[in-house]
Amino acid sequence: MVNSTSLIHPQAIIEDGAVIGKNVKIGPWTHIAANVVIGDDCHISSHVVINGPTTIGKGNRIFQFASIGEDCQDLKYAGELTELVIGDNNTFRENCTVHRGTVQDKSLTQIGSNNLFMAYTHVAHDCMVGSNCILANGASIAGHVHVGDHVIIGGMAGVHQFCHIGAHCFVAANSLILKDVPPYIMASGQPAKPFGLNSEGLKRRGFDPDVILQIKRAYKAIYRQGLTVDEAIAKIKSAENDLVELTLFTDFIKSSSRGIVR
């Protein structure tokens, strides 16, 4: 079903069963599969392939040669019905690849809203990406990776499968992430190590200076005082500080199954 307000190039292929919202623009030689839903005000350039089941929200921009919602590259995948869900106002630049999930996880790959995926970025099966993130050119996240809100991953960086990257992190270009990266941290290297807090990013996002100070103290407890992780968390909690931002930090570390970068 194609809304009458949408502008579809006559050389685009829209399979029967696809749902196209209002004011959508689709360029020539783009292929939209039958089990795809595209929300209002999306702009899809030429030579894009969108397979499914895939649901795409409103106001997304998908540039040429992107492949969205394709079967994943996991050798265990045997054609099961899995899904990709994308939020609103995301940008997928040239040659992006985003794959659907597997039944070994939740059968779902999910992306939030207001993200920028630069050229040649890759989001593998079963990934969960938050909102307001940036993946720079050539950055790739492997299967089952979770990325929090407001994360920046630099160009050509790679994230190992099952790793989690906390909210407000900054991962430098060409880095290799093999363990979980707690919220607010800058990580760099092969393998990546912590290099302080993403203080500038926190300032830009309106964090109160006192909150940033408290996060810095928590960072020092984890990374600068020679404590075990359990000892550091106990010290952070002993300060009787119930800041939501610190709870996010400590809960992430306690729940890490791969261990954190140190």
Disulfide bonds with the S-S distance in Angstrom:
none
